């Protein structure tokens, strides 16, 4: 009996050891699988190196993730649904030196990942990368984005997954894995950050149906395949539309036709947002339009500028242009204008006049002239030669497009949406 007892004890101990070894092996296997899945989150949507051509970002698959209701509590400062609208622009940074642009068509959906992972690159050549969990139960915002890419046959809409990085508060791209989601990084290990530009429009001023109509037109247009020729043109030629080249009504009529002709060119990624918005502005100019305001928000009379600046409203007050807002020569609006006055004939608008005119349509009776005036204010680029970096720079220079900053308050024109 004693021998039987000892034999049984030894057998149980061996079984226990086998179980522990099996569990350990299983854990090692799970860890290896996790590392493999995280490694697959390498992203080339903004290019694999500094001067490489970007590829389409991989669509985010939210299947199996819990869908958060509209009433779910998310930190107000980090809830993208409170800020974004269709027509906003997202530029993916982290790969090449320019980025990869797309146009937001929907920003209403949000899911939740159980765990948010990141693969921290090794600190030196001999080191090993570290996979770590950054946070739990993280909201994943799913944006429908219109994009054109070198590895895709047509312009198309894809779903992009974004989270607010728990530490830096940047918007970063993520990929779904069985354990949750992992932050995407470039082949060089750089975070894939989404730079978001908010359009000058808000819930009240944006004509959603018109924007949807234009978006469908751009998607269905012939010759929608990404163009190497357009990319080369964008690299060697400047895209900015300078108002001082369009002083007369005749030159603006000619620009109207030039812009329409450019829509026939095959696109690159940064072609898509200008094309959609310029088509939108053209169709808006064909609709009934209200007269522009005659007073700014300070109740000071405003008048149109002269010549190249006739699309801007000025109040003529002295000392209202801060020194840091005076443009350097050559400049976007003012050329060599260095006065601290708002106009009255040319130059930089004061904050009150800029805010009062904002995204209002031109009231010129000729739709072609009105279209060009709106383009010079709201989307002043040639879409057949525009790199993402240049597009972002030109739009921010208008002071009407603004970069989303989750550390700050929403821009004034979006605060109504943000509540």
C-alpha positions, 0 to 999 in steps of 0.5 A: 500500500505504501508503495502504491501511495508513493507511486501515485504521488509521483504520478500526480507530481509529474502530471502537475509538472506537465500541466505547468509546462503546458500552461507555460508553453501556452503562455509563451505561444500566446506571447509569441502570437501577440508579438507577431500580430503587433509586428504586422501593424507596420504601416506604409500609408505615409510611405516607408521612408522619407521620399517614398510614395505613400500607400493606401492606409489599411481599413480598420475592421471593427467587427467584434468590437463593442459599438459605443452608443452616442450617449456613452461617456467619453472625455469631452476633450477627447471625443472626436464626434464633438469636433469633426465634420464631413469635409475635414482633412486628415493627413497621416504623418510618420512615414515620408516627409509629406504625409498622406491626405484624405477627406473625412466623409463620416465621423459618427462611429466609435467602438471600444477596444479591450486593450491598447498595445504599442510596440516600443522600438529598441533603444539600440541595435542590439536591443529588443522592441518592447510590447506594452499595454498602454490602456484598457477599454479605449474608445476607437473612433472610426472615420470614413475617409476618401483617399487616392493611393498609388497601390489602389486602382480608384478613388475610394472610401475606407474606414480609418481607426484612430485613438487618442494616445493616452500619454501624448494625446495625439491622434494615432492610427490603430489596427485591430487584433484579437486582444484589442488594438495596436498602435500603427508605426511606420517601418522605421518605428515612428508613430502614425499620427493623424493631423486633422484640419477642421474646415471653416464650416460648421453644422449650420453652414455646411451643406451636407447634401451638396458635399455628398453629391460632390463626393460621389462625383469625384468617386465616379469620375473617369481617370480616378487612378492615382497618377505618377505624372501628377505626383511628379508635377506636385514635387517640382511645381508650386500649387498655391494660388496667389491673388496678385496674379488674378487682379482683373475680372478677366483673369479670374474668369480664366482661372475658373476655367483652369480649375475646372480643367484641372479636375480632369487630371488624374489624382494623387492623395492630396488632390482629393480634398481640394477637388471635392471642396472646389467643386463644392464651392463652384456648385454653391456659387450657382445657388442663391447667395446672400449679400456679404455683411456690411459691418464686422462683429465690432459694428465697424463698416466693411468694404471690399479691397481693390484689385487682387484683394477685392475678394476680402472685406476690410474695415480700414482701422489702424493698429488692429493687425498684431505684429506677428500676423504681418505677412512676410514678403512674398506673402499669401494675401498682402505681398509687401504690405506691412501696415498694421491697418486692416486694409483698406485696399489690400493686405491682412484682414483684422480678426473682426473682419475675418470672423465676419466674412468667414465662410460666407459665399461671395455675393458677386453676381457672376457665378464664375467670379464668385466661385474664384473669390471663394477658392482664393479665400477657402481652398487656394491651391491648384489640385493637379500639383499639390503635395500634402505638406503644401496643402496643409501649409496653404490652408492654415495660412488662410486662418480659416482652416484650423488644426485640431488640438486636443489640448486646446478648446475647439475653434470658435466656429465648431464650439456649437457642435462641441456643446 
